[in-house]
Amino acid sequence: MKKNFLLFLLTLSLGSYAQNISVTEKKVIEHIRANITQTEKLLEQVVNINSGTLNHEGVKAVGQIFRQEFEAMGFTTEWISLPDSLNRAGHLVAYRKGKKGKKLFLIGHLDTVFEKSMPFTPFTRLNDSTATGQGVNDMKGGDVMIIAALKALHAQKLLNDTSITVYFTGDEESSGKPTSISRKDFIDRARESDIALAYETAQSFNIAATARRGASGWELITHGKTGHSSGIFSQNMGYGAIYEAARILDAFRETLSHEKYLTFNPGVITGGTEVSYDPASAKGEAVGKTNIISQKVIVTGDLRFISEAQKEAARAKMQAIVNNNLNGTKAEIKFTDGIPAMEPTQANTDLLKVLSKISLDLNMGEVKAGDPGSRGAGDISYIAQYVPCLDGLGASGKGAHAPGEAINLKEFPALTQRTALLIYRLTR
């Protein structure tokens, strides 16, 4: 399928795309411009609903507003419920099936990092170019962009006979575990598509993501003989658990820290004679004294990578370091999978060329690939191995995940226009 897709993209880039904006496309652009006030009102409406991942009612309320928008355009909608054990609200899916062009899979998410217990920041327009609010660019701005672009195409009857699935997850910021359940329907539907486009925050107006790093976890536990501190370093007592943990962590740094796109962060360390750690609350407790050799250390961290091969190679090196114990100590490391990498592929690069051509046709400048190391993991990574994809197509702004998160309202209409033409040209 990817080989046929590459031929399709090359045909578009060299043939039918050798043109400027058509009359039909100009009508689409004009619809977006004429309805920008209505679009901003929709954005304000959903930003003013708290939809932190664990606020199920809020996530569903935002989903219901978007659901009505999709149904008004003739999309069939479904709410995908998840088992109670996952403690997540579920996902919104809107789709239409046809025979024209490529089958698209458009990705957004309904939740934000701002839980209901946190101070609420409503949609506030600061000036002509900036508005703030919870999730205004990550990623309710991107969600609204998708809807506004589809509305413009629908007004010109350009959605007829197209195959488009829009999937807004309800737990992107903190996915329900196991993801084999919370992302099963998401993956299954994506695999039926030809192209995936994700609308996470744009890093800048002329940057899109052809790759994103994956994220996984690890837990290191070291053990040592405990006793009076005067015996440390001796053949009989050894070095203790804390020195062994320090050796391992520093060896990780020395061995792996220079590899491009690979990072590993020890986030929490707890050590002493009596140690406990609760991963659910990310809280550890330790008891010890300066005159007692440490008996146990627990370290938890993350590992980020650009490919499965890089992840597996890093794990192998880390395991080898863990196995080379100091006298009187032992250690073990456990790895847990999280979000896979969106690996850089030629198909993704060729898809970027299509977007860039549209941007140039709109006199908006060339679009280039962003640095994969500058983005975290995202939902698109679960399906990147199955379909060509782009991410970072959403609203531009700053301060995501922090009070004062803002959207660039000057660029918002232009990015929406570009999205509409991308959908149109891929489905024509």
C-alpha positions as CSV (number, residue, x, y, z in Angstrom):
1,M,0.0,0.0,0.0
2,K,2.8,2.4,0.9
3,K,4.5,1.9,-2.6
4,N,1.2,2.8,-4.3
5,F,0.9,5.8,-2.1
6,L,4.3,7.1,-3.0
7,L,3.4,6.8,-6.7
8,F,0.2,8.7,-6.0
9,L,2.0,11.5,-4.2
10,L,4.6,11.9,-6.9
11,T,1.9,12.1,-9.5
12,L,0.2,14.9,-7.5
13,S,3.4,16.8,-6.9
14,L,4.6,16.7,-10.5
15,G,1.3,16.7,-12.3
16,S,-2.0,18.0,-11.1
17,Y,-0.4,20.1,-8.4
18,A,1.5,22.2,-10.9
19,Q,-1.2,24.9,-10.6
20,N,-2.3,27.7,-8.4
21,I,-5.6,27.9,-6.5
22,S,-8.6,26.8,-8.5
23,V,-12.0,28.5,-8.6
24,T,-13.4,25.8,-6.3
25,E,-10.6,26.2,-3.8
26,K,-11.1,29.9,-3.8
27,K,-14.7,29.4,-2.7
28,V,-13.5,27.1,0.1
29,I,-11.1,29.8,1.3
30,E,-13.7,32.5,1.2
31,H,-16.1,30.3,3.3
32,I,-13.4,30.0,6.0
33,R,-12.8,33.7,6.0
34,A,-16.5,34.6,6.0
35,N,-17.1,32.3,9.0
36,I,-14.1,33.0,11.1
37,T,-16.2,34.7,13.8
38,Q,-18.4,31.7,14.1
39,T,-15.4,29.4,14.2
40,E,-13.9,31.4,17.1
41,K,-17.2,31.2,18.9
42,L,-17.1,27.4,18.7
43,L,-13.5,27.5,20.0
44,E,-14.5,29.7,22.9
45,Q,-17.4,27.4,23.7
46,V,-15.3,24.3,24.0
47,V,-12.4,25.9,25.8
48,N,-14.8,27.2,28.4
49,I,-15.7,23.6,29.3
50,N,-13.1,21.9,31.6
51,S,-12.2,18.6,30.0
52,G,-9.2,17.4,32.0
53,T,-8.6,13.7,31.2
54,L,-10.2,12.6,34.4
55,N,-13.2,14.9,34.1
56,H,-15.4,12.4,32.2
57,E,-18.4,14.7,32.1
58,G,-16.4,17.5,30.7
59,V,-14.7,15.4,28.0
60,K,-18.1,14.0,27.0
61,A,-19.6,17.5,26.9
62,V,-17.0,18.8,24.5
63,G,-17.5,15.6,22.5
64,Q,-21.2,16.2,22.3
65,I,-20.7,19.8,20.9
66,F,-18.4,18.5,18.2
67,R,-20.7,15.5,17.5
68,Q,-23.5,17.9,16.6
69,E,-21.2,19.8,14.3
70,F,-20.2,16.6,12.4
71,E,-23.8,15.3,12.2
72,A,-24.9,18.6,10.6
73,M,-22.4,17.9,7.8
74,G,-23.8,14.4,7.2
75,F,-21.2,12.4,9.2
76,T,-22.2,9.3,11.1
77,T,-21.0,9.6,14.7
78,E,-20.2,7.1,17.5
79,W,-19.1,7.4,21.1
80,I,-16.6,4.7,21.8
81,S,-17.0,3.7,25.5
82,L,-14.1,2.1,27.5
83,P,-14.3,-0.3,30.4
84,D,-14.8,1.3,33.8
85,S,-11.5,-0.2,34.9
86,L,-9.6,2.2,32.6
87,N,-11.2,5.3,34.2
88,R,-11.5,7.2,31.0
89,A,-14.4,9.0,29.3
90,G,-14.1,7.4,25.8
91,H,-13.7,8.7,22.3
92,L,-15.7,10.5,19.6
93,V,-15.6,9.1,16.1
94,A,-17.3,10.8,13.0
95,Y,-17.1,9.2,9.6
96,R,-18.4,9.1,6.1
97,K,-17.7,6.5,3.4
98,G,-17.3,7.0,-0.3
99,K,-15.2,6.0,-3.3
100,K,-13.4,9.3,-4.2
101,G,-9.7,9.8,-3.5
102,K,-7.7,8.6,-0.6
103,K,-9.3,7.5,2.7
104,L,-8.3,10.0,5.4
105,F,-8.0,9.6,9.1
106,L,-8.0,12.9,11.0
107,I,-6.8,12.9,14.6
108,G,-7.6,15.2,17.5
109,H,-8.3,14.9,21.2
110,L,-11.0,16.2,23.5
111,D,-9.1,16.2,26.8
112,T,-6.6,18.6,28.3
113,V,-3.9,18.4,31.0
114,F,-5.9,20.8,33.2
115,E,-8.0,18.8,35.6
116,K,-11.1,20.1,37.3
117,S,-9.3,20.5,40.6
118,M,-6.9,23.0,39.0
119,P,-7.6,26.8,38.7
120,F,-9.8,27.4,35.7
121,T,-8.6,29.7,32.8
122,P,-11.5,30.6,30.5
123,F,-11.2,31.7,26.8
124,T,-9.9,35.3,27.0
125,R,-9.1,37.3,23.9
126,L,-6.1,39.5,24.8
127,N,-5.9,41.3,21.5
128,D,-6.4,40.8,17.7
129,S,-3.8,38.1,17.5
130,T,-3.9,36.2,20.8
131,A,-6.3,34.4,23.0
132,T,-5.7,32.3,26.1
133,G,-7.5,29.4,27.7
134,Q,-7.2,25.8,28.8
135,G,-6.5,23.7,25.8
136,V,-6.9,26.6,23.4
137,N,-4.1,25.3,21.2
138,D,-3.5,21.8,22.7
139,M,-5.6,20.8,21.1
140,K,-9.1,22.3,21.0
141,G,-7.8,24.8,18.4
142,G,-6.7,21.9,16.2
143,D,-10.1,20.2,16.7
144,V,-12.0,23.3,15.6
145,M,-9.6,23.7,12.7
146,I,-10.7,20.3,11.4
147,I,-14.4,21.1,11.8
148,A,-14.1,24.5,10.1
149,A,-12.2,23.1,7.2
150,L,-14.8,20.3,6.7
151,K,-17.6,22.9,7.0
152,A,-16.0,24.9,4.1
153,L,-15.8,21.7,2.0
154,H,-19.3,20.7,2.9
155,A,-20.7,24.0,1.8
156,Q,-19.3,23.4,-1.7
157,K,-20.5,19.8,-1.6
158,L,-16.9,18.6,-1.8
159,L,-17.3,16.0,0.9
160,N,-19.7,14.0,-1.3
161,D,-18.5,10.4,-1.9
162,T,-15.3,10.9,0.2
163,S,-14.0,8.6,2.9
164,I,-13.0,10.5,6.0
165,T,-12.8,9.3,9.6
166,V,-12.3,11.9,12.3
167,Y,-11.2,10.4,15.6
168,F,-11.1,12.6,18.7
169,T,-9.7,10.6,21.6
170,G,-10.8,11.4,25.2
171,D,-7.5,10.6,26.9
172,E,-4.5,11.6,24.8
173,E,-2.9,13.5,27.7
174,S,-3.1,10.4,29.9
175,S,-4.1,7.3,28.0
176,G,-6.1,4.6,29.7
177,K,-4.0,1.6,30.5
178,P,-3.6,-0.9,29.0
179,T,-3.4,0.9,25.6
180,S,-4.1,-2.4,24.0
181,I,-7.7,-1.7,25.0
182,S,-7.9,2.2,25.0
183,R,-6.3,2.4,21.5
184,K,-7.7,-0.8,19.9
185,D,-10.6,0.8,18.1
186,F,-8.4,3.8,17.2
187,I,-5.8,1.5,15.6
188,D,-8.3,-0.7,13.9
189,R,-10.0,2.2,12.1
190,A,-6.7,3.8,11.1
191,R,-5.6,0.7,9.5
192,E,-8.5,0.9,7.1
193,S,-7.3,4.4,6.0
194,D,-4.7,5.5,3.5
195,I,-3.4,8.6,5.1
196,A,-3.4,10.0,8.7
197,L,-3.3,13.7,9.6
198,A,-3.0,14.8,13.2
199,Y,-3.8,18.2,14.5
200,E,-1.6,18.6,17.6
201,T,-0.2,22.1,18.1
202,A,1.9,23.5,15.2
203,Q,5.4,24.2,16.3
204,S,5.4,27.1,13.9
205,F,3.5,28.2,10.8
206,N,5.9,26.5,8.4
207,I,6.8,23.4,10.3
208,A,5.1,20.0,10.3
209,A,6.0,16.7,12.0
210,T,7.1,13.8,9.8
211,A,8.4,11.9,12.9
212,R,7.8,11.9,16.6
213,R,9.8,10.1,19.3
214,G,8.2,7.3,21.2
215,A,8.1,7.1,25.0
216,S,8.5,4.1,27.4
217,G,9.4,3.6,31.0
218,W,11.9,1.8,33.2
219,E,12.3,0.9,36.8
220,L,15.7,0.2,38.4
221,I,16.0,-1.6,41.7
222,T,19.4,-2.0,43.4
223,H,20.2,-4.1,46.5
224,G,23.1,-4.0,48.9
225,K,24.2,-5.5,52.2
226,T,23.2,-3.4,55.1
227,G,25.2,-2.9,58.3
228,H,27.3,-0.3,60.0
229,S,28.6,2.4,57.7
230,S,32.2,1.9,58.9
231,G,32.2,-1.3,56.8
232,I,31.3,0.2,53.5
233,F,33.8,-0.5,50.6
234,S,35.1,-3.6,52.5
235,Q,35.1,-7.0,50.8
236,N,32.6,-8.3,53.2
237,M,30.0,-5.4,53.1
238,G,30.5,-4.0,49.6
239,Y,29.3,-0.7,48.3
240,G,25.6,-0.6,49.3
241,A,22.5,0.0,47.1
242,I,22.9,3.8,46.7
243,Y,26.4,3.6,45.3
244,E,25.3,0.8,42.9
245,A,22.4,3.0,41.7
246,A,24.7,6.0,41.2
247,R,27.1,3.8,39.2
248,I,24.4,2.6,36.9
249,L,22.8,6.0,36.3
250,D,26.1,7.6,35.6
251,A,27.0,4.8,33.2
252,F,23.7,5.3,31.4
253,R,24.7,9.0,31.0
254,E,28.3,8.2,29.8
255,T,27.2,5.4,27.4
256,L,24.0,6.7,25.9
257,S,23.6,10.5,26.3
258,H,25.4,11.4,23.0
259,E,23.0,9.4,20.8
260,K,20.8,11.6,18.6
261,Y,17.1,11.6,19.6
262,L,17.7,9.2,22.5
263,T,16.9,10.5,26.0
264,F,16.4,8.8,29.3
265,N,15.4,10.6,32.5
266,P,15.5,9.2,36.0
267,G,12.4,11.0,37.4
268,V,12.2,9.7,40.9
269,I,14.8,8.0,43.2
270,T,14.2,6.6,46.6
271,G,16.8,4.8,48.7
272,G,17.7,3.8,52.2
273,T,17.3,0.8,54.5
274,E,13.5,0.6,54.1
275,V,12.1,1.8,50.8
276,S,8.7,1.9,49.1
277,Y,7.4,3.5,45.9
278,D,3.8,3.8,44.7
279,P,3.7,4.3,40.8
280,A,0.0,5.3,40.9
281,S,0.8,8.4,43.0
282,A,4.4,8.7,41.8
283,K,5.4,8.9,45.5
284,G,8.2,7.2,47.4
285,E,9.2,6.8,51.0
286,A,12.5,5.9,52.5
287,V,14.0,5.4,56.0
288,G,17.7,5.3,56.7
289,K,20.6,6.7,58.7
290,T,23.9,8.1,57.8
291,N,25.6,5.4,59.8
292,I,23.8,2.5,58.1
293,I,24.7,1.2,54.6
294,S,21.8,1.6,52.2
295,Q,19.9,-1.7,51.5
296,K,17.7,-0.7,48.6
297,V,17.1,1.9,45.9
298,I,14.2,2.3,43.5
299,V,14.6,4.6,40.5
300,T,11.9,5.2,37.9
301,G,12.4,7.0,34.6
302,D,11.4,7.3,31.0
303,L,13.1,6.5,27.7
304,R,12.4,8.4,24.5
305,F,13.5,7.1,21.0
306,I,13.0,7.7,17.3
307,S,12.6,4.1,16.3
308,E,12.0,0.6,17.7
309,A,15.5,-0.3,16.7
310,Q,16.9,2.5,18.8
311,K,14.7,1.7,21.7
312,E,15.8,-2.0,21.7
313,A,19.5,-1.2,21.3
314,A,19.3,1.3,24.2
315,R,17.6,-1.3,26.4
316,A,20.2,-3.8,25.7
317,K,23.0,-1.4,26.6
318,M,21.2,-0.4,29.8
319,Q,20.7,-4.0,30.8
320,A,24.4,-4.8,30.3
321,I,25.3,-1.9,32.6
322,V,22.9,-3.1,35.2
323,N,24.4,-6.6,35.1
324,N,27.9,-5.4,35.9
325,N,27.5,-5.0,39.7
326,L,29.7,-3.5,42.3
327,N,30.9,-5.8,45.1
328,G,28.2,-6.8,47.5
329,T,25.3,-5.5,45.4
330,K,22.9,-6.7,42.8
331,A,20.5,-4.9,40.5
332,E,17.6,-5.4,38.1
333,I,15.8,-3.3,35.6
334,K,12.3,-3.6,34.1
335,F,11.2,-1.9,30.9
336,T,7.6,-1.0,30.1
337,D,6.3,-0.1,26.7
338,G,4.3,3.2,26.3
339,I,3.8,5.0,23.1
340,P,5.7,3.8,20.0
341,A,7.7,6.1,17.8
342,M,6.4,7.8,14.7
343,E,9.4,6.8,12.6
344,P,10.6,9.1,9.8
345,T,9.6,7.5,6.4
346,Q,9.8,8.4,2.8
347,A,6.0,8.2,2.6
348,N,5.7,10.8,5.4
349,T,8.3,13.1,3.6
350,D,6.4,12.8,0.3
351,L,3.1,13.7,2.1
352,L,4.9,16.8,3.5
353,K,5.7,17.8,0.0
354,V,2.0,17.8,-0.9
355,L,1.3,20.0,2.1
356,S,4.2,22.3,1.2
357,K,2.9,22.7,-2.4
358,I,-0.4,23.8,-1.1
359,S,1.2,26.2,1.2
360,L,3.2,27.7,-1.7
361,D,0.1,27.9,-3.8
362,L,-1.5,29.9,-1.0
363,N,1.6,32.2,-0.9
364,M,2.2,31.0,2.7
365,G,5.7,29.7,2.1
366,E,7.3,26.3,2.2
367,V,6.5,23.8,5.0
368,K,9.5,21.9,6.3
369,A,9.9,18.9,8.6
370,G,10.3,19.7,12.3
371,D,12.9,18.3,14.6
372,P,11.6,15.0,16.1
373,G,13.5,15.6,19.2
374,S,11.5,18.7,20.0
375,R,8.1,16.9,20.3
376,G,6.8,14.4,22.8
377,A,4.8,11.3,21.9
378,G,1.3,11.5,20.6
379,D,-1.7,9.4,19.5
380,I,-0.5,9.3,15.8
381,S,2.4,7.2,16.9
382,Y,0.1,4.2,17.6
383,I,-0.7,4.0,13.9
384,A,2.4,5.4,12.2
385,Q,3.6,1.9,11.3
386,Y,0.5,1.3,9.2
387,V,-0.1,4.5,7.2
388,P,1.8,7.5,5.9
389,C,1.2,10.4,8.3
390,L,1.8,14.0,9.3
391,D,1.4,15.7,12.7
392,G,1.7,19.2,14.1
393,L,-0.9,20.5,11.7
394,G,-3.0,22.2,14.3
395,A,-3.3,25.7,15.7
396,S,-0.2,27.7,16.5
397,G,0.5,29.3,19.8
398,K,2.6,29.0,22.9
399,G,2.6,27.8,26.5
400,A,0.8,24.5,26.0
401,H,0.3,22.5,29.3
402,A,0.8,25.7,31.4
403,P,-1.3,28.6,32.7
404,G,-1.5,31.2,30.0
405,E,-1.6,28.7,27.1
406,A,-2.3,30.8,24.0
407,I,-3.4,30.5,20.4
408,N,-2.2,32.7,17.5
409,L,-5.5,34.0,16.1
410,K,-3.7,35.7,13.1
411,E,-2.5,32.4,11.8
412,F,-5.6,30.4,12.7
413,P,-7.6,31.2,9.6
414,A,-4.6,30.6,7.3
415,L,-3.8,27.2,8.8
416,T,-7.5,26.2,8.5
417,Q,-7.5,27.2,4.8
418,R,-4.4,25.0,4.3
419,T,-6.0,22.1,6.0
420,A,-9.2,22.4,3.9
421,L,-7.2,22.4,0.7
422,L,-5.1,19.4,1.9
423,I,-8.2,17.4,2.6
424,Y,-9.7,18.5,-0.7
425,R,-6.7,17.6,-2.9
426,L,-6.2,14.3,-1.2
427,T,-9.8,13.3,-1.7
428,R,-10.6,14.7,-5.1
